[in-house]
Amino acid sequence: MAKYGRGLNREMVAAVNLGLISEPFSTKEVRRLINNKGWSPEPTDNYINVALVNGSSGRHSYTYKKYFVSIGDGLYKLRDQFKGAEWI
C-alpha cells in the first residue's frame, strides 16, 4: 500500500487532472495538496523533491513511472499520456 494515498506522484497526477493544481506546478503546490489531504505524518521536503525528480528523470529506475516533465526552475508538467479522466 502506498504511503500517501495511491502514492504521492499518482495523487499529483489526479490533482492536476481534477483541476485542483494548475500546470506548471512546483513543490509549493504539492505541499498545498498534502495539507488539504491532511496526511500525517507529512512527507518531508526532501521526499517531495525526490519524488518529482524521479518522476521526471529518464535516468532513474525503468520501473518508476515518469509522470512528469521538468520544465526548469523547479517546475513540472504532466506528460500528455497521463492527462485525462482515466487518471483521476
C-alpha positions in Angstrom: 0.0 0.0 0.0 1.3 3.4 -0.9 2.4 5.7 2.0 0.5 8.7 0.8 -2.8 7.9 -0.9 -2.1 6.0 -4.1 1.4 7.3 -3.9 2.5 10.9 -3.9 3.2 11.2 -7.7 -0.1 9.4 -8.6 -2.0 11.8 -6.3 -0.4 14.7 -8.1 -1.5 13.3 -11.4 -5.1 13.1 -10.2 -5.0 16.6 -8.7 -3.8 18.1 -11.9 -6.5 16.2 -13.9 -9.1 17.3 -11.4 -8.1 21.0 -11.8 -7.0 21.2 -8.2 -3.5 22.1 -9.2 -2.6 24.1 -12.3 0.4 23.5 -14.5 3.2 24.2 -14.3 3.4 23.2 -10.6 6.2 23.1 -8.0 6.8 21.7 -4.6 4.7 24.6 -3.2 1.6 23.1 -4.9 2.5 19.6 -3.8 2.8 20.9 -0.2 -0.7 22.5 -0.5 -2.2 19.2 -1.7 -0.6 17.4 1.2 -2.1 19.9 3.7 -5.5 19.7 2.0 -5.5 15.9 2.2 -4.4 16.0 5.9 -1.7 13.3 5.5 0.1 12.7 8.8 2.9 12.5 9.1 3.6 14.8 6.2 6.3 13.8 3.7 9.5 15.8 4.1 10.6 18.4 1.6 13.3 16.0 0.5 10.8 13.3 -0.1 8.7 15.6 -2.3 11.7 16.8 -4.3 13.0 13.3 -4.9 9.5 12.1 -5.9 9.2 14.8 -8.5 12.7 14.5 -9.8 12.5 10.7 -10.1 9.0 11.0 -11.7 10.6 13.1 -14.5 14.1 11.6 -14.9 14.9 9.3 -17.7 17.9 8.2 -15.8 16.0 6.8 -12.8 14.7 3.2 -12.5 13.0 1.9 -15.6 10.2 0.6 -13.4 9.5 4.1 -11.9 6.6 5.8 -13.8 7.7 9.0 -15.5 4.5 11.1 -14.9 6.1 14.5 -15.2 8.3 16.7 -17.5 10.6 19.1 -15.8 10.5 22.5 -17.5 13.2 24.0 -15.3 13.3 26.3 -12.3 11.7 23.6 -10.2 8.5 23.5 -12.3 6.8 20.4 -13.7 4.0 19.5 -16.1 2.2 16.2 -16.7 3.3 14.1 -19.6 0.5 14.0 -22.2 -0.2 10.3 -21.7 -1.2 10.9 -18.1 -3.8 13.6 -18.8 -7.5 12.7 -18.8 -10.3 11.3 -16.7 -8.8 7.8 -16.5 -6.0 9.3 -14.3 -8.4 10.8 -11.7 
